[in-house]
Amino acid sequence: MTFRAALVYFAIVLGTGFVLGMFRVPLLVPRIGERWAELSEMPIMAAVIFFAAGYILRRFPEIAIPGRSLAVGLLALGN
Protein backbone atom coordinates (compact mmCIF):
# COMPACT_ATOMS: atom_id res chain seq x y z
CA MET A 1 0.00 0.00 0.00
CA THR A 2 2.89 2.36 0.68
CA PHE A 3 4.18 2.16 -2.88
CA ARG A 4 0.69 2.63 -4.31
CA ALA A 5 0.12 5.74 -2.18
CA ALA A 6 3.49 7.12 -3.29
CA LEU A 7 2.63 6.47 -6.91
CA VAL A 8 -0.73 8.24 -6.64
CA TYR A 9 0.85 11.23 -4.86
CA PHE A 10 3.59 11.40 -7.50
CA ALA A 11 1.05 11.22 -10.32
CA ILE A 12 -1.09 14.02 -8.88
CA VAL A 13 1.83 16.39 -8.37
CA LEU A 14 3.57 15.53 -11.65
CA GLY A 15 0.34 15.76 -13.63
CA THR A 16 -0.47 19.16 -12.18
CA GLY A 17 3.03 20.41 -12.95
CA PHE A 18 2.73 19.12 -16.50
CA VAL A 19 -0.61 20.86 -17.06
CA LEU A 20 0.64 24.11 -15.56
CA GLY A 21 3.75 23.89 -17.73
CA MET A 22 1.59 23.65 -20.83
CA PHE A 23 0.12 27.04 -19.93
CA ARG A 24 3.26 28.59 -18.47
CA VAL A 25 5.61 28.08 -21.40
CA PRO A 26 3.51 29.44 -24.29
CA LEU A 27 1.50 32.05 -22.37
CA LEU A 28 3.55 33.41 -19.47
CA VAL A 29 7.19 33.00 -20.50
CA PRO A 30 7.00 35.31 -23.54
CA ARG A 31 5.22 37.99 -21.51
CA ILE A 32 7.01 38.02 -18.15
CA GLY A 33 10.11 35.88 -18.65
CA GLU A 34 11.03 32.37 -17.62
CA ARG A 35 12.00 33.07 -14.02
CA TRP A 36 8.91 35.14 -13.18
CA ALA A 37 6.68 32.57 -14.86
CA GLU A 38 8.18 29.83 -12.68
CA LEU A 39 7.79 31.98 -9.58
CA SER A 40 4.15 32.65 -10.39
CA GLU A 41 3.54 28.90 -10.62
CA MET A 42 5.08 28.15 -7.22
CA PRO A 43 2.09 29.05 -4.99
CA ILE A 44 -0.20 26.90 -7.11
CA MET A 45 2.16 23.94 -6.89
CA ALA A 46 2.56 24.43 -3.12
CA ALA A 47 -1.22 24.31 -2.71
CA VAL A 48 -1.46 21.20 -4.91
CA ILE A 49 1.25 19.47 -2.87
CA PHE A 50 -0.54 20.34 0.37
CA PHE A 51 -3.97 19.18 -0.78
CA ALA A 52 -2.59 16.07 -2.51
CA ALA A 53 -0.89 15.03 0.73
CA GLY A 54 -4.18 15.41 2.60
CA TYR A 55 -5.99 13.43 -0.06
CA ILE A 56 -3.45 10.62 0.12
CA LEU A 57 -3.76 10.45 3.91
CA ARG A 58 -7.57 10.22 3.63
CA ARG A 59 -7.47 7.72 0.75
CA PHE A 60 -4.85 5.48 2.38
CA PRO A 61 -5.49 5.70 6.16
CA GLU A 62 -3.00 2.93 6.90
CA ILE A 63 -0.11 5.29 6.09
CA ALA A 64 -1.14 7.86 8.73
CA ILE A 65 1.74 6.65 10.92
CA PRO A 66 4.60 9.20 10.69
CA GLY A 67 7.17 6.62 9.55
CA ARG A 68 4.96 5.36 6.76
CA SER A 69 4.06 8.88 5.67
CA LEU A 70 7.75 9.69 5.42
CA ALA A 71 8.32 6.52 3.41
CA VAL A 72 5.53 7.49 1.02
CA GLY A 73 7.04 10.94 0.55
CA LEU A 74 10.50 9.55 -0.08
CA LEU A 75 9.19 6.96 -2.52
CA ALA A 76 7.24 9.65 -4.37
CA LEU A 77 10.37 11.77 -4.52
CA GLY A 78 12.32 8.81 -5.89
CA ASN A 79 9.83 8.14 -8.64
Residue pairs with C-beta under 8 A, 6 or more apart in sequence:
1 60
1 62
1 63
2 63
2 68
2 71
2 72
2 75
3 75
4 60
5 56
5 59
5 60
5 63
5 72
6 71
6 72
6 73
6 74
6 75
6 76
6 79
7 75
7 76
7 79
8 56
8 59
8 60
9 52
9 53
9 56
9 72
9 73
9 76
10 76
10 79
12 48
12 52
12 55
13 45
13 48
13 49
13 52
13 76
16 44
16 45
16 48
16 52
17 45
20 41
20 44
20 45
24 37
24 38
24 40
24 41
25 37
28 36
28 37
28 40
29 37
32 40
56 63
56 72
57 63
57 64
57 69
60 72
62 68
63 69
63 71
63 72
